[in-house]
């Protein structure tokens, strides 16, 4: 007996990138499998993105009035409006190849699959062969691997996915309690949260290199990638991710927290190394290298402490209150 067609909704979450949204929508218009609907969730403080969406008939435009730093809430708003069996999330600066959506949906023929992600190419030499055996893993020490541009030549079981190119079975997300917004600032780790909870609920999480997007890396709304702000929220949000999805007692959480002290000491040690580095011939260069290491150590340490405070607070909050705050009603 032939299976019923699997329907798919596509959700784009965006903040102040109308030009990227336009290009993203243009690529989605050439999919070999047409989505049941496309939903744009916009957290921008102005309406330039709305004007872009108006150029594409049939696209649903929704607002996230919480603004910057609430990407997971934008995803919640999108999935609450979506009607497809599968909800595929693509970043505004990710441009899908024609077979992208069809490749994602095909993997859901297996009823055990709860989430599927695809390849996000960055245009870097050798990226397709780098980390082919380490894609999307949660390591025993609590760290995450990426390598989502890799092409192992076949599908791979993974622990987490990249938000720029990921999808979920809609009923599974509802089953695990929805998408949670506990990841402010740069929003790092918000994508891994849902995938880890899907996997812990017993469903397969799959990476397929056949579902390809070109991830051009749009400008950050605030700051730069890998600056001190990025490092601070990376440390803060990683602690929240582990404690929220695994718990304080999980060995991976404990190993990660035990590694914090040595990590800070290594950064402090690199500050002295930078100052003594003979290749840094000027005092300005030596000071810059030393200061950079000290900033990294400070951002990581303060971020970790802040994350622990947030994690303890989160553990004590009633579940119904967390869900209510995570998903405000959308405005059209």
Helices and strands as residue ranges (DSSP letters): E 8-14, H 18-28, E 37-42, H 48-53, E 60-63, H 71-81, E 86-91, E 94-96, H 100-106, G 107-109, E 113-121, E 156-157, E 165-169, H 170-175, H 190-200, E 204-215, H 228-245, H 251-276, H 283-316, H 319-326
